[in-house]
Amino acid sequence: MAMLGLRGKSLVALLLVCVLALIPAVLVAWQGISAVRDHFGLAYARNTTLLNRQKLLTPILRELALSQRLADSTVTRDWLRDSANPEKRERFFREAEGYRHDFRDHSYFVIDGGPDYYFNDGNVADAQRGRYRLSRSEPKDAWFFEGLRDPAPYAIQVDVNSHTGLAKVWFNVQVRDGDDRLGLVGTGLDLTTFLRDFVGGAEAGLTPVIVDEAGAIQVHADPDLIAYKSMSPEEAARRSIFGQLPREADRAALRAAMEQASARPGETFDLRVDYQGEPRLLVLSYLPELRWHLMTIVDFNVAHIVDMRWLEPALIALALLLALLLLGFGYAVDRLVLQPLRRLQQTAQAISAGRYDAVLPAGGRDEIGELSRSFGVMADKVRTHTEELESRVAERTRALEEANRRMAAAHKAVEDSIDYASLIQRAILPNRQMVQSLGEHHFVLWHPRDVVGGDFYVFRADGENCLLGVVDCAGHGVPGALMTMLARAAIDHAINEAGVHDPAAILAATDTAMRGMLRDAELPRALATNMDAGLAYVDRAAGRLRFSGAKMSLYAGDGRSIEEIKGGRRALGEKRPGDYFNTEVDLAGRTFYLLSDGILDQAGGEHGYGFGNRRLLELLASIADLPLALQADALHRALSEYQGGRPQRDDITVLSFRFV
């Protein structure tokens, strides 16, 4: 709007008024269209479901009826009661051959009491020879033994025969002799052909699905969602209709609808669900003959329920009417308002360039004329005020230059003080002592966020042994650096009092010393004086390390994994004193790391998350076998790459050591 002229703003205002008037009308019209679409869409989905019901029942019931006739045949029962009799076997397979020609897939199977599995699809050299023998101990054969125990006389299921590799819709019919169950016979429909015939002709936006009474998907346009009988329970659960509904409320509503449909077969039931994360209409009907639920899932965004071709001409006519209205309004604004204002604008530009003698156009008796006369009075005042302001600006400029010189001098004094403080802080760090005593057995990364920081590290030699540690004081910059001075004095006092051999006693004595130093200080409530610390005493002769931490862990890597050795849960100087304890571990074959939480909290990566404990453990595990100098470079490089261009959040300190 800032780049538009008065004409453009007027047209935009008129356009906004028209749009605001059209929005309620469009919303009401769209709601009406949506209601009509939903009404007809529901009716269409119900009719489609009932049509698919008949479309499904016709081939299924035919194959089921033929399978039941074969199972009820006297010849079948005679042979299965005496499966070793060659004459009865011969009669059965002659009769089964006639059924094979009648079955749609031209195949049949039979399982006798052996139990031996026979299958013939016309390509078998010897139909009377069993393909394989089923075993109760084989999970892939469990379907047969479960089918014999099923109280229902038949079962229809989608599965892949693990022995033949055939994926079919199988009709498993029990052969009964009174209460005895002699075996199973039946046929199968090729799954690819069945899916093409049933699902292939579905309208856009309509997805027909068949599930069993437990919700396992038996037929779907996506073969990867079909739950085969031989699958594991976990995989079958993922391929159930309930596995496609992310919300528990939708799953509960679908179970209730399936129970209603089972109680009233032949009727349709509908509900709205989030199917695979998208809103859908689901219509279902129960087929008691097959013990299947037939469902139709409707996507109104894809299904063409209501003809919307009339909408485009209506929108074009509305756009043309709005364009004509805008053109007429723009012409009127130009004649009545813009031309007088343009002349006044030219005069104003001349005055703004310093030509105060410019002649103003004669004004009329309307508001623009009043504006022109008022503008003339304003021009006289501007000329007078400009002369006065120029003299004041020159005076203020001289004052600002003097103030800038003073600020530069003060800033340099502050920077010099901070640099001097940095030299003092670095001087208390035991770099030279650690190099002389430990040499290549250690490395230190010390990166304060500012020139000075709140982290420091500790080293105290004890003959061949030594005490090492890292301390992270609350805060950073100058306040954190001042805390390090107090903390260093407290730790030195604690070491002199407790000795170097007992890290837990040193931490407890440091906590007591800090509390004594700050007891009488009147500190603001928001000022934090606590600090995290970790101390490790290395006994090289015994090959052992004794560690104690105050809200700081020790990490140990053996080249295969990283172990985190936790310290006490409370930092030093917290409101309530903490309990600090020693933990002893072996030195041999391990690289140890003590670090402040600055590395864990450093933001970076694509989303600006903290470096984190998991990423740190993976990094330490990957470099633990390297020489310590290379580990320092790798750690510094990984942190820099993760940080990218983001600023450092906190002071970062890493102390690592290894004694072979």
N, C-alpha and C positions, 0 to 999 in steps of 0.2 A: 504493500500500500504506500510506503514511503516514496517509491519511484514513480507513482502514478500522478498524473495531473488531475485537475478538478473534474475534467470530463470523465477521465477513467474512474475516479473515485465515485462519481455520481452513477456511472453505469454499474460499477461493482455493487453500490448500495442498492440500486434497483434490482440487480440480479439476486442479491441476498434476500431481498423482500420476496421476490418471486419464488426462490428456493424454499424459504421458510413457509410460504403458503402451500407449496407443493408437497413438502415432506409429510404433513399429516395425511393429505389425500393419498399419496403413494403408499404410506404405511397401511392405511385402511384397505386400499385396493389389494395390496400384497397379502395382507392377512386373509382377505376373502379368497384370493387365488390359492393361498396355502391351504385354507380349509377345504376348498373344492378338491384340490389335489390329494389331500389326505383322505377325504371321503372316498373318492373314486379309486385312489391307490389301495386303500384297505379292501374295497370290494373286489378290485382286480386281483389282489394277492390271494384273497379267499378263493375266488373262482379258479385261479391258477393252481392253488394247492389241491382243490378237489379234482381238477382235471389231471394233475400229476398223480393223484391217488389212483384214479382209474387207469391211467397210463402205466403205472407201476404194477398194479395188481394183476393186470391181464397176463403178462409173460411170467410173473413170479408164481401166480396161483397155478398156471398151466404146468410149469416145471415141478411145483410142489405136489400137484395132484398125481402126475406121472410117477414121481419118486415114491409117494405113498402107496400107489397101486403095486409098484415093484416090491415095496417092503411088505405089503399084505399078501403077496402071492404065496400060495401053498408051496410052490416049487422052491421059493426063497427060504421059507421056514424049514422045509424038509432038509435042504442042503446044510443050512447053518446049524441044525440040530445034529447032523452027522457029516461034518465038513470033510472027513476023510473018505467018504463013499464016492468012488469015481463016477458011478451012474448018476447019482444026484447032482454031483458037480457038473456033469455034462449037460443035464437037463437045465440047470440054472443058467449056465452061460449061454445056452441056445436061446432061452427066453430073454435074458438080459440083452442079447444082441438086437432083438427086435425093439426093445425099449431104447437102445442107444440111437437107433435111426429116428425115433420119435422125439428124443430130447433135442432141444434147440442147439446145444453145443456138441451134439453127437458124441457124448461121452458119458460114462457112469463110473461109479466106484462102489466097492463093497468091502466090508471088514468082517471077517469071521471071528470065531472064538479063539483063534490062535494066540494073539490076534494078528492075522496077516492082512495086508492092504493090497487090494486088486484094483487096477485102473485100466480102462480101455477107452481110447479116443479114436479107434480105427487104425492107429499107426503102431499097434502092439503086435509083435510077431506071435506071441502065445498069451492070449487073454487069461487062460486058466493058471498062469504062473504068477504068484504073488510078487508085487514090486518090492516089498520090504516087510519086516515084522515090527510091530509097535511094542514099546517097552514102557512100563509104569515109571521107571527111573529116569526116563528122558523127558525133560520139560517140554520139548517140542512136540511130544506125542500126548501131552496132557489133555488136549482138546477132545480126543476120542473117549477117554475114561470119564471125563466130565460130562460128555454128551450121553453116555450110557446111564449115568446117575441122574441126569436131568429128568424131573417128573413130566415135563412136556414131551409129547411124542416126536417132536421134530424141532430143529433149530436152523435158522438161516443166518449165516455170518460171512463176513468178508475176511479172507485170509490168503496167505501165500503158503502153499504146501512146501514144507522145508525139505522134502525129499525130491519132489518133482519140479519144484520152482515155479509152479503154476499159480498165478494170482487170479482168483475167481470169487464169485458170489456162490458159496457152497450151500447145498440143501442136504442137511444131515438128518435122515429119518431113521428112527429106531425100528428094528425088527423084533417084534414081541411075540411070545408064545405064552399067553396068560400073563403071569407076573414076571416071567423070565424075559430078560433082554438078551437076545442072541447076537446082535451086532448092529452095524449101521450100513445103510445103502443110500445112494443119492446121486446127484449130478452137480454140475457147476456151470455158471454162466461166465464167459470170459469177461473179466473186469473192464478191460479197455472198451470192448464193444458195448457193455452195459452202460458204462459212463457216457459213451458217445450217444447212445440212443436216448438216455434219460436226461442228461444234462446238456447235451450239445445243442438242443433247440431252444434253450432258455432265452427269454427276452433280455435285452440290456437292462442292467439294474436289478434283475431278479436272479437269486442264487438258490436253486433247490438243493436241499440237504436231507439225508436220511441218517437217523441215529437210532441206536437200540435203546432198550429201556433204562440202561445205565448211563446213557448219554454219549457212548462211544460212536464216533462218526463212521458210518458204513459206506456212504456214497457222498462225494463232494467233487466239485469241478477241479479242485486242487488235489491231485493224488497224494501229495505229501501230508495231507491232513487226515487221511483215511486210517483208522485204527484197526490193524489186523489182529486177529485172535491170538496169534503167537507172539505178540509184542510183550515187552516187560510192562509191569503195572505203571511205572513212572512214565514211559513213553506213551502208553495208552491214555493216561490221564491228560498228557499234553495234547493228544489228538482227540479229545472229547469236545463236545459242544460247549461244556462249561469252561474248558481251557481257553476258549476264544472270547470269553466275557471277563474283562478285567475287574469289574465291580461285583462285590459279594451280593449286593442287593439285587442285581440282575440275575445272578445265578440262583438265588432263592426264589425269585419270581418265576424263572423258567421251570424250576422243579415243581412249583405249585401248578403251573399251567400244564405240565406233562402229566401230573396226577389227575387233573380235571379231564384232560383229553383221554387218559386211559379209562376213566369212569364213563365217559360218553363218546365212544368211538363213532366216527362218521361226521362229527361236528368239528368246526374250526375254532381255534382260540388264538388271540393276538396279544402282543405286548411290545413295548418299545424298549430297546436295550442298546447298550454300547457294545457293538460287535467289532472285535479287533480294534477297539479304540475309537470307532466312528458310530454316530447315532444311526440306528437301523430299525425298521419295522419287521417283526418276526411273527409269522403265522404258522401254526402247526396243527396237525391232525393225526390221530392214532390209528394204526392198522392192526387190529387184534389178530388177524390171520397170520401176520408176519412177525408180530411183537416188535414192530418198528414204529417210530415217530417220523412222519413226513413234515418237513419244514420248508418254508419259503422266506428268504431274507431279502427285504426290499430296500434299495438305496434310491431315495427320491431324487437325489442329485443327478442320477444317471438314467433312471427309468422315465420314459416319456408317457406320463399318465395323462397330462393335460396339454393340449395343443397350444403352444405359446407363440405361434407364428404371427398372430395379430398384434403382438406387443411391439414389434419393431416399427411398423407403419405408424402406430399411435405415438411412439416416442419421437419419430422423425417430424410428425405434424406439430407436436408440442414444442420441439426445438425450433422449428421455423417460426411459429407464433412468437416465441420468446425473442428470437433474433429481430423480428420486425418491431416489436415493442422497444427493444433497446436502441435500434437505429433512430426511431422517431424521438425518443427521449433525448438521445445524444445531440440531434440537430437542434432541438429547442434550447438545451443548455448552452450550446455554442453561440447561438444568436443572442440570447438574452443575458448571459453571464460572462462567458469566456472572452468575447471580443473586447468589452469594456475593461475587464481585468487585465487583458494582455497589454493594452495601452498603458495602464497604470504600472504594470510590471516593467515595461521598458524604461519609464521614468525612474522607477525605484532602482533599477540596475545602474543607471547613470549616477544617481546620488550615492549608491554604495561604492562606486568607483572613485568618489571624491569630488564629483562635479556637482556641488551644492547649488549652482545657479541654473540647473535644469528646470525647464518649465513643465509644470504639471498640467495634464489635460483637463479641459473644462468638465466639471462634473454635473450630472443631472440632479434631479430631486429625489432620486431613490437612494438605497443604501450604499451603492457604489460611489455616487457623488459625495455623500457624507464621508466615505472612506478616503476619497481623494483630497478633500479639504483638510481632514485630520492628518493625512500623511504630510501635507505641506507644513503644518505646525510642527510635526515631529522632526522634519528635516532641519528646521532652524535650530531646534534643541540639540539635535545630534551634532551639528556643526560646532556649537558652543561646548558641548560635553567632550567632544573629541580633542579639542585643543587642550582642555584641562587634564584629560586622561593621559595625554602624551607626556606632559610634564611629570605626572605622578609615576608613570611607568618607568621613566628614566631614573627617578629617585629610588624606587623599589628595586630596580635591577642592581644598582650599586650595593644596596643592603643585602640582597640575596647572594651576590658574589662573595661578600665578606663572610656570611654565614656558612657558605659551602667550604671556604678555606678552613674555618674552624672545625667543621664536621670531619673533613679529611684528616686533619691532625689528630682529632680524638679517635677516629677509626683506626689510624695507624698505631696509636698507643695501645688500644685494645688488642689488636692483632699481635703486636710485639709481646704483650703480656701472655696471651694464650700460647704463642710459640715457645716462650720461656717455660710456661707450665708443662708443655709437651716434652721439652728436654728433661725437666725434673722427673716427670712420670716415667719416661723411658729409662732414666738413670736408675730407678728403683727396681726395674725388671732384671732378673738374674740371667741375662743372655750370656755374658762372658763365662760365668761360673758353670752354666749348663754345657757350653761348648767344651770347656776344659775337662769337665767330669764325664760327660756322656758322649760327646763327639757325634758320630754318625748314628748313635742309638736313639736319637730323638729328632723331632722337628716341631716348630711352633709357628702357627699362623695367628698373628695379632693385628686385627683391623678395627680400630675404633671408628665409630660412625662419624665423629667430628675430629678436630685436631687432637683433642684429649678424650678419654673415655672412661667408662666405669668398670672395665674388665682388667684383671692383671693375673699373672701366674707366679707360682711359688716354687722355689727349689732350695733345698738345704742338704748338703752333703754329709754323710755319716760313714767315713771311711770308704769302703767299696759299696756301701749301701747309700740310699738317698731317699729324701722325701720330695715328692712332686705334687703340684696341685694347681687348680684353676679357681678363681673367685670372680663372680659376676655380681657387682653392686647394683642396687636399684638406680635407675637413671643413666644418663649418658651426658657427654659434653662436660662443661665445667662442674656442675653439681656431682655428676658421677665420678669425675676425677678427684674431687675433694673427698668423696666417700672412700675412694681407694686408699687415700693416705691414712684415714682412720683405720680402715680394715687391715692395711699392711702392718700398722703399729700393733693392732690387737692380735694379729696372727703371730707376729714375732714374740710378743709377750707370752702368748699361749704356748708356743714351741719351747720357750725358755722354761716355762712352768711345768709342762707335761712331758717334754722330751719329744724327739722326732719319731719314736717307735709306735706311738699310739694315735692314729689319725682321729679316732672318735673322741678321745680326750682333748685333742687340740681343738676340734670344732666346739666342744662344750665350753672349753676355757675361752675361746674366741667370742662365743655368744655372751658369756658372762662379762668379758672385758668391754664389748661394744655397749652392752646395756649400762655398764658403769660410766662409760664416757658420755652417753647421751641422756643419763638419768635426769640431770638438772637443766638440760637444754630446753628452751621454750621453742619447740618446733611446730610449724603449722600442721594441722590435722592431715592435710593432703600430701605432705612430704613423706616419701617412703624411705626408710633407713634399713630395710632388710637386704640380705644378700644370699645368693646361692653359692655353694662351695663344694669342691670335691678334692680330697687328699688321698694320696697313695704312697705307702712306704714300701720300697723295693728292697727285699732281703736277697741279694744275689747269691750269697753262700748257700742259703736254704732253698733257693729257687722258688721263693714264694713272694706274693704281693698281698699287702694288707690295705684294704680300701674302706673309706667312710665318706659319705656324702650328705650334704644338706640341700635337699631338693635338686640334686645333680647325680647323674648316673655315670658309671664307668663302662665303656664299651670294649670288648675283647674279641679279636678276630683271629681265627686259625687258618685262614685261606679258603675255608669251605662255608663257614657261617659266622654270624656276629652274635655274641652273647651280650645282653644288657644287664649289668650288675647295678641294681638300684640302691640308692642311699636313703637317708631319712626323708620323711614326707614334708618336714617343715624347714623353711629357710632360717638362716641365722638372723636374729633381731626381730622375729615376728612377735605378735602380741603375746602368744604363749610359747614358752621354751619347747624345743623339740627333743626327741630321743635319738641319739646318734650311736651307731654300732659299727663294729669292724667286720668286714667280710674278707676271708683269705682265699686266694686262687693261685694256681700254678703259673709260673712265668714262662716255662719252656714252650716254644713254638707259637707264641701269641704276640700280637701287636695290640697295644692298649691306646685308648683315646679318651681324653677328658675335654669337654667342650662346653661353652656357654650356650644359652638358648638363642643367641642371635642368629646362628646358622639355621636353626629350625624355623624361626619366624620370618626369615627373609622371603619377601614376596618376589614372584617371578613366574615364568612359564606363560602359557597362552592366556590363562584366566587370572593371573596375579595371585594365585594361592601361595601359602607359605611352603618352604622347602619340605618340611614335615619329617616325622620320625621314620616312616617306611622308606622314603626315598634316600634318607641318610644311611639307613642300615644296608640297603642295596648297594649304595656307592662304596661304603666301607668294606663290604664283603668282596667287591670286585677289585679293590686295590690292596687288600691286606697282605698279599704275597710280594708286592713290589718293594724295592729299597725305599727307606723312609723319605729320602730326598725326592724321589719320583712320586711318592704318595702325596707329599706336600704340593707339588706342581699339579697333580691330577685333581686333588681336592679343590685347590684354588681355581683351576680351570673349569671344573664342573659347576662350582658355585657362581662363577662369573657368567657362564653360558646360561644358567637358569635365571639369574638376575636380569640379564639383558640390559635394557636402558632404565630399569626402575631404580629408584634411590635405595641406599642401604637403610634398613629400618633400625638396627640396633648394633651395638658393639659385638664383634665376632672374635672369639678366641678358640683355637684348637691346639691342644698339647698332646703329642703322640710319642710313645717310646716303645722300644722292643729290645729285649736282652736274649740273645740266642743261647 
